[in-house]
């Protein structure tokens, strides 16, 4: 989010995935058909000595949470929306937790208004992962956790019906649709700090992103190692935002 050229173009790689909420659905690609599970949302238990929000003993082979999508510039005003990836990520997750399991594009005017509201809540222009959780807790009423981003934690949280919010550096994601990817790759001012939402995983160590940094950033598949590279790249390039390999999850607080 710190660069004058951050979001001048709203280009994307993968078309939006529009699917209704359900227990099972099929995703057709170049490879074999994959059956994804969409688990119910489990509240976060931060009080009990024996928490009630334990993940299933046997994890699904593949999970997809149909989180609605918006870019961080829903009205295509990218030059004015260079620092709103936190807002867009929080907005997507907030709507999902409130029951919007459409997996569809959020109405641009509605998304823009939501981003403006969350901007007013931010304590700084660029937030740490801890601050992202605090904004959601204070202003949206969600409980949150910061968890190490190993494969098991990520899959367990997705199996509990919780989208994952990650801080990364844009070009570290390996998505060639980011401006300057081929000519400036990880140069300052081109590859910049960013937040996005992980909405699922498959049986091949791939994770599915809702990436608000691109107009058509929904449904981008990324390997675990590539995602971790983008996290590490953020920490190296932006020490003041350095949170290490962690992610944020939001959910209602357990009663």
C-alpha positions as a LaTeX table, in Angstrom:
\begin{tabular}{lrrr}
\hline
Residue & $x$ (\AA) & $y$ (\AA) & $z$ (\AA) \\
\hline
Unk1 & 0.00 & 0.00 & 0.00 \\
Unk2 & 3.05 & 2.31 & 0.07 \\
Unk3 & 3.81 & 3.25 & $-3.50$ \\
Unk4 & 2.63 & 5.82 & $-5.97$ \\
Unk5 & 2.20 & 3.26 & $-8.69$ \\
Unk6 & 0.49 & 0.65 & $-6.58$ \\
Unk7 & $-2.92$ & 0.18 & $-8.09$ \\
Unk8 & $-2.98$ & 2.15 & $-11.33$ \\
Unk9 & $-4.35$ & $-0.77$ & $-13.30$ \\
Unk10 & $-7.11$ & $-3.15$ & $-12.35$ \\
Unk11 & $-6.01$ & $-6.17$ & $-14.27$ \\
Unk12 & $-6.75$ & $-9.74$ & $-13.25$ \\
Unk13 & $-5.90$ & $-13.31$ & $-14.03$ \\
Unk14 & $-8.86$ & $-15.46$ & $-13.16$ \\
Unk15 & $-12.53$ & $-14.80$ & $-13.77$ \\
Unk16 & $-14.73$ & $-14.44$ & $-10.72$ \\
Unk17 & $-16.14$ & $-17.62$ & $-9.34$ \\
Unk18 & $-19.88$ & $-17.26$ & $-8.88$ \\
Unk19 & $-21.32$ & $-20.06$ & $-6.79$ \\
Unk20 & $-24.08$ & $-20.46$ & $-4.30$ \\
Unk21 & $-23.38$ & $-21.60$ & $-0.79$ \\
Unk22 & $-23.73$ & $-25.31$ & $-0.26$ \\
Unk23 & $-22.09$ & $-28.36$ & 1.19 \\
Unk24 & $-20.48$ & $-29.66$ & $-1.97$ \\
Unk25 & $-19.71$ & $-28.22$ & $-5.39$ \\
Unk26 & $-17.42$ & $-29.07$ & $-8.27$ \\
Unk27 & $-14.70$ & $-26.85$ & $-9.70$ \\
Unk28 & $-13.74$ & $-27.63$ & $-13.27$ \\
Unk29 & $-10.32$ & $-26.66$ & $-14.54$ \\
Unk30 & $-7.59$ & $-28.01$ & $-16.71$ \\
Unk31 & $-7.01$ & $-30.84$ & $-14.25$ \\
Unk32 & $-9.33$ & $-33.42$ & $-12.72$ \\
Unk33 & $-12.60$ & $-32.46$ & $-11.10$ \\
Unk34 & $-12.27$ & $-31.52$ & $-7.43$ \\
Unk35 & $-15.08$ & $-31.74$ & $-4.90$ \\
Unk36 & $-14.86$ & $-28.95$ & $-2.36$ \\
Unk37 & $-16.56$ & $-28.82$ & 1.01 \\
Unk38 & $-18.03$ & $-25.60$ & 2.39 \\
Unk39 & $-18.02$ & $-25.98$ & 6.19 \\
Unk40 & $-20.33$ & $-24.13$ & 8.55 \\
Unk41 & $-18.83$ & $-21.20$ & 10.42 \\
Unk42 & $-17.66$ & $-22.06$ & 13.94 \\
Unk43 & $-17.47$ & $-19.21$ & 16.52 \\
Unk44 & $-14.13$ & $-18.39$ & 18.11 \\
Unk45 & $-13.78$ & $-19.53$ & 21.72 \\
Unk46 & $-11.18$ & $-17.40$ & 23.48 \\
Unk47 & $-12.43$ & $-18.01$ & 27.03 \\
Unk48 & $-12.86$ & $-21.71$ & 27.78 \\
Unk49 & $-9.99$ & $-23.75$ & 29.18 \\
Unk50 & $-11.04$ & $-26.43$ & 26.70 \\
Unk51 & $-12.09$ & $-24.40$ & 23.66 \\
Unk52 & $-15.24$ & $-25.44$ & 21.85 \\
Unk53 & $-13.90$ & $-24.46$ & 18.43 \\
Unk54 & $-11.62$ & $-27.41$ & 17.79 \\
Unk55 & $-11.12$ & $-28.35$ & 14.13 \\
Unk56 & $-12.35$ & $-31.69$ & 12.81 \\
Unk57 & $-10.08$ & $-34.66$ & 13.44 \\
Unk58 & $-10.12$ & $-35.51$ & 9.75 \\
Unk59 & $-9.80$ & $-32.46$ & 7.55 \\
Unk60 & $-11.63$ & $-32.28$ & 4.21 \\
Unk61 & $-9.42$ & $-32.90$ & 1.20 \\
Unk62 & $-10.53$ & $-29.58$ & $-0.28$ \\
Unk63 & $-12.41$ & $-26.59$ & 1.15 \\
Unk64 & $-13.91$ & $-23.56$ & $-0.55$ \\
Unk65 & $-15.67$ & $-20.71$ & 1.26 \\
Unk66 & $-17.81$ & $-18.71$ & $-1.22$ \\
Unk67 & $-16.71$ & $-15.30$ & 0.07 \\
Unk68 & $-18.13$ & $-12.40$ & $-1.96$ \\
Unk69 & $-15.55$ & $-10.32$ & $-3.81$ \\
Unk70 & $-14.63$ & $-6.71$ & $-4.29$ \\
Unk71 & $-11.47$ & $-5.06$ & $-5.45$ \\
Unk72 & $-10.09$ & $-2.26$ & $-3.31$ \\
Unk73 & $-11.18$ & 0.17 & $-6.04$ \\
Unk74 & $-14.73$ & $-1.00$ & $-6.84$ \\
Unk75 & $-15.45$ & 2.17 & $-8.82$ \\
Unk76 & $-12.15$ & 1.75 & $-10.73$ \\
Unk77 & $-10.63$ & 4.80 & $-9.05$ \\
Unk78 & $-7.34$ & 3.00 & $-8.47$ \\
Unk79 & $-5.20$ & 6.11 & $-8.05$ \\
Unk80 & $-7.33$ & 7.12 & $-5.06$ \\
Unk81 & $-7.47$ & 3.61 & $-3.61$ \\
Unk82 & $-3.81$ & 2.72 & $-3.20$ \\
Unk83 & $-4.14$ & 2.05 & 0.54 \\
Unk84 & $-7.50$ & 0.30 & 0.88 \\
Unk85 & $-6.62$ & $-3.38$ & 0.62 \\
Unk86 & $-7.21$ & $-3.84$ & 4.37 \\
Unk87 & $-10.66$ & $-2.30$ & 3.99 \\
Unk88 & $-11.58$ & $-4.49$ & 1.02 \\
Unk89 & $-10.33$ & $-7.63$ & 2.77 \\
Unk90 & $-12.24$ & $-6.83$ & 5.95 \\
Unk91 & $-15.36$ & $-5.98$ & 3.96 \\
Unk92 & $-15.32$ & $-9.30$ & 2.10 \\
Unk93 & $-14.88$ & $-11.30$ & 5.28 \\
Unk94 & $-17.44$ & $-9.25$ & 7.20 \\
Unk95 & $-20.11$ & $-9.86$ & 4.58 \\
Unk96 & $-19.31$ & $-13.57$ & 4.53 \\
Unk97 & $-19.58$ & $-13.82$ & 8.31 \\
Unk98 & $-22.91$ & $-12.00$ & 8.11 \\
Unk99 & $-24.21$ & $-14.71$ & 5.79 \\
Unk100 & $-23.40$ & $-13.56$ & 2.24 \\
Unk101 & $-22.21$ & $-16.88$ & 0.82 \\
Unk102 & $-22.93$ & $-15.97$ & $-2.78$ \\
Unk103 & $-19.30$ & $-15.87$ & $-3.87$ \\
Unk104 & $-20.35$ & $-13.05$ & $-6.21$ \\
Unk105 & $-19.13$ & $-9.55$ & $-6.88$ \\
Unk106 & $-20.32$ & $-7.08$ & $-4.25$ \\
Unk107 & $-22.30$ & $-4.21$ & $-5.77$ \\
Unk108 & $-19.61$ & $-1.57$ & $-6.53$ \\
Unk109 & $-21.46$ & 1.31 & $-4.87$ \\
Unk110 & $-22.12$ & $-0.79$ & $-1.77$ \\
Unk111 & $-18.50$ & $-1.93$ & $-1.67$ \\
Unk112 & $-17.20$ & 1.63 & $-2.06$ \\
Unk113 & $-19.38$ & 2.85 & 0.81 \\
Unk114 & $-18.19$ & $-0.04$ & 2.98 \\
Unk115 & $-14.55$ & 0.71 & 2.21 \\
Unk116 & $-15.08$ & 4.37 & 3.12 \\
Unk117 & $-16.57$ & 3.36 & 6.47 \\
Unk118 & $-13.69$ & 1.04 & 7.34 \\
Unk119 & $-11.16$ & 3.70 & 6.30 \\
Unk120 & $-12.65$ & 5.96 & 8.99 \\
Unk121 & $-11.94$ & 3.23 & 11.56 \\
Unk122 & $-8.29$ & 2.67 & 10.67 \\
Unk123 & $-5.77$ & 3.96 & 13.21 \\
Unk124 & $-3.13$ & 4.31 & 10.49 \\
Unk125 & $-2.90$ & 4.25 & 6.71 \\
Unk126 & $-1.07$ & 0.91 & 6.69 \\
Unk127 & $-1.95$ & $-1.65$ & 9.35 \\
Unk128 & $-0.19$ & $-4.57$ & 10.95 \\
Unk129 & $-2.01$ & $-7.90$ & 11.20 \\
Unk130 & $-2.69$ & $-7.18$ & 14.87 \\
Unk131 & $-4.30$ & $-3.86$ & 13.96 \\
Unk132 & $-6.47$ & $-5.51$ & 11.31 \\
Unk133 & $-7.86$ & $-7.83$ & 13.98 \\
Unk134 & $-8.35$ & $-4.95$ & 16.40 \\
Unk135 & $-10.28$ & $-2.90$ & 13.83 \\
Unk136 & $-12.59$ & $-5.86$ & 13.21 \\
Unk137 & $-13.10$ & $-6.47$ & 16.92 \\
Unk138 & $-13.68$ & $-2.86$ & 17.93 \\
Unk139 & $-15.84$ & $-1.75$ & 15.02 \\
Unk140 & $-17.43$ & $-4.90$ & 13.59 \\
Unk141 & $-17.86$ & $-6.93$ & 16.75 \\
Unk142 & $-15.90$ & $-9.99$ & 15.62 \\
Unk143 & $-13.55$ & $-12.03$ & 17.73 \\
Unk144 & $-10.17$ & $-12.57$ & 16.11 \\
Unk145 & $-7.08$ & $-14.74$ & 16.35 \\
Unk146 & $-3.56$ & $-14.36$ & 15.01 \\
Unk147 & $-2.18$ & $-17.77$ & 14.11 \\
Unk148 & 1.06 & $-19.13$ & 12.63 \\
Unk149 & 0.62 & $-19.72$ & 8.91 \\
Unk150 & 1.69 & $-23.33$ & 8.67 \\
Unk151 & $-0.31$ & $-25.61$ & 6.42 \\
Unk152 & $-2.17$ & $-27.33$ & 9.26 \\
Unk153 & $-3.33$ & $-24.11$ & 10.91 \\
Unk154 & $-4.52$ & $-22.70$ & 7.60 \\
Unk155 & $-6.47$ & $-25.81$ & 6.66 \\
Unk156 & $-7.94$ & $-26.19$ & 10.14 \\
Unk157 & $-9.25$ & $-22.63$ & 10.18 \\
Unk158 & $-10.74$ & $-22.94$ & 6.70 \\
Unk159 & $-12.35$ & $-26.21$ & 7.84 \\
Unk160 & $-13.94$ & $-24.20$ & 10.66 \\
Unk161 & $-15.55$ & $-21.98$ & 8.04 \\
Unk162 & $-13.24$ & $-19.00$ & 8.59 \\
Unk163 & $-11.59$ & $-17.05$ & 5.76 \\
Unk164 & $-7.95$ & $-16.10$ & 6.36 \\
Unk165 & $-6.60$ & $-12.54$ & 6.04 \\
Unk166 & $-2.95$ & $-12.36$ & 5.00 \\
Unk167 & $-0.44$ & $-9.56$ & 4.72 \\
Unk168 & 1.83 & $-10.00$ & 1.69 \\
Unk169 & 3.87 & $-8.10$ & $-0.87$ \\
Unk170 & 2.11 & $-7.94$ & $-4.22$ \\
Unk171 & 4.68 & $-9.21$ & $-6.72$ \\
Unk172 & 5.77 & $-11.98$ & $-4.38$ \\
Unk173 & 2.45 & $-13.67$ & $-5.18$ \\
Unk174 & 3.72 & $-14.60$ & $-8.63$ \\
Unk175 & 0.68 & $-13.12$ & $-10.37$ \\
Unk176 & 1.97 & $-11.57$ & $-13.61$ \\
Unk177 & $-1.08$ & $-9.31$ & $-13.90$ \\
Unk178 & 0.30 & $-6.88$ & $-11.35$ \\
Unk179 & 1.63 & $-3.71$ & $-13.04$ \\
Unk180 & 5.36 & $-3.84$ & $-13.68$ \\
Unk181 & 5.59 & $-7.54$ & $-12.85$ \\
Unk182 & 7.88 & $-8.36$ & $-15.78$ \\
Unk183 & 9.80 & $-5.08$ & $-15.93$ \\
Unk184 & 10.10 & $-4.08$ & $-12.27$ \\
Unk185 & 9.24 & $-7.31$ & $-10.41$ \\
Unk186 & 10.00 & $-6.71$ & $-6.71$ \\
Unk187 & 11.25 & $-3.13$ & $-6.98$ \\
Unk188 & 10.07 & $-0.61$ & $-4.39$ \\
Unk189 & 7.08 & 1.39 & $-5.61$ \\
Unk190 & 5.91 & $-1.47$ & $-7.82$ \\
Unk191 & 5.81 & $-4.44$ & $-5.47$ \\
Unk192 & 4.13 & $-3.10$ & $-2.35$ \\
Unk193 & 2.52 & $-4.12$ & 0.92 \\
Unk194 & $-0.90$ & $-5.66$ & 0.56 \\
Unk195 & $-3.71$ & $-7.62$ & 2.24 \\
Unk196 & $-5.86$ & $-10.35$ & 0.73 \\
Unk197 & $-8.19$ & $-13.16$ & 1.76 \\
Unk198 & $-7.55$ & $-16.92$ & 1.47 \\
Unk199 & $-10.88$ & $-18.65$ & 0.86 \\
Unk200 & $-9.95$ & $-22.31$ & 0.32 \\
Unk201 & $-7.48$ & $-25.04$ & $-0.46$ \\
Unk202 & $-7.30$ & $-28.15$ & $-2.61$ \\
Unk203 & $-5.57$ & $-31.51$ & $-2.24$ \\
Unk204 & $-2.50$ & $-30.33$ & $-4.17$ \\
Unk205 & $-1.13$ & $-27.77$ & $-1.69$ \\
Unk206 & $-2.80$ & $-24.90$ & $-3.56$ \\
Unk207 & $-4.73$ & $-22.10$ & $-1.88$ \\
Unk208 & $-7.48$ & $-19.93$ & $-3.38$ \\
Unk209 & $-7.37$ & $-16.16$ & $-3.04$ \\
Unk210 & $-9.77$ & $-13.25$ & $-3.09$ \\
Unk211 & $-7.14$ & $-10.67$ & $-4.01$ \\
Unk212 & $-8.56$ & $-7.13$ & $-3.93$ \\
Unk213 & $-5.46$ & $-5.72$ & $-5.61$ \\
Unk214 & $-6.80$ & $-6.71$ & $-9.04$ \\
Unk215 & $-10.18$ & $-6.01$ & $-10.59$ \\
Unk216 & $-10.59$ & $-9.70$ & $-11.36$ \\
Unk217 & $-8.58$ & $-10.99$ & $-8.42$ \\
Unk218 & $-11.08$ & $-13.62$ & $-7.33$ \\
Unk219 & $-10.17$ & $-17.28$ & $-7.59$ \\
Unk220 & $-6.40$ & $-17.03$ & $-8.05$ \\
Unk221 & $-4.73$ & $-20.32$ & $-7.11$ \\
Unk222 & $-1.34$ & $-20.16$ & $-5.42$ \\
Unk223 & 0.96 & $-22.77$ & $-3.91$ \\
Unk224 & 1.70 & $-22.68$ & $-0.20$ \\
Unk225 & 5.38 & $-21.95$ & $-0.86$ \\
Unk226 & 4.57 & $-19.05$ & $-3.19$ \\
Unk227 & 2.19 & $-17.55$ & $-0.65$ \\
Unk228 & 4.80 & $-17.83$ & 2.08 \\
Unk229 & 7.33 & $-16.16$ & $-0.20$ \\
Unk230 & 4.94 & $-13.20$ & $-0.53$ \\
Unk231 & 4.59 & $-13.06$ & 3.27 \\
Unk232 & 8.36 & $-13.19$ & 3.79 \\
Unk233 & 8.84 & $-10.59$ & 1.07 \\
Unk234 & 6.53 & $-8.20$ & 2.93 \\
Unk235 & 8.43 & $-8.63$ & 6.17 \\
Unk236 & 11.77 & $-7.95$ & 4.49 \\
Unk237 & 10.60 & $-4.92$ & 2.51 \\
Unk238 & 8.44 & $-3.33$ & 5.23 \\
Unk239 & 10.02 & $-3.94$ & 8.66 \\
Unk240 & 7.49 & $-1.66$ & 10.37 \\
Unk241 & 4.70 & $-3.99$ & 9.23 \\
Unk242 & 6.68 & $-7.12$ & 10.04 \\
Unk243 & 4.40 & $-9.66$ & 11.69 \\
Unk244 & 6.13 & $-12.85$ & 10.55 \\
Unk245 & 4.33 & $-15.83$ & 9.06 \\
Unk246 & 0.91 & $-15.28$ & 10.60 \\
Unk247 & $-2.65$ & $-14.69$ & 9.46 \\
Unk248 & $-5.83$ & $-13.22$ & 10.93 \\
Unk249 & $-9.13$ & $-15.06$ & 11.35 \\
Unk250 & $-12.43$ & $-13.45$ & 12.34 \\
Unk251 & $-15.60$ & $-15.08$ & 13.62 \\
Unk252 & $-18.38$ & $-14.46$ & 16.14 \\
Unk253 & $-17.30$ & $-14.92$ & 19.73 \\
Unk254 & $-18.54$ & $-18.16$ & 21.26 \\
Unk255 & $-21.38$ & $-17.62$ & 23.72 \\
\hline
\end{tabular}
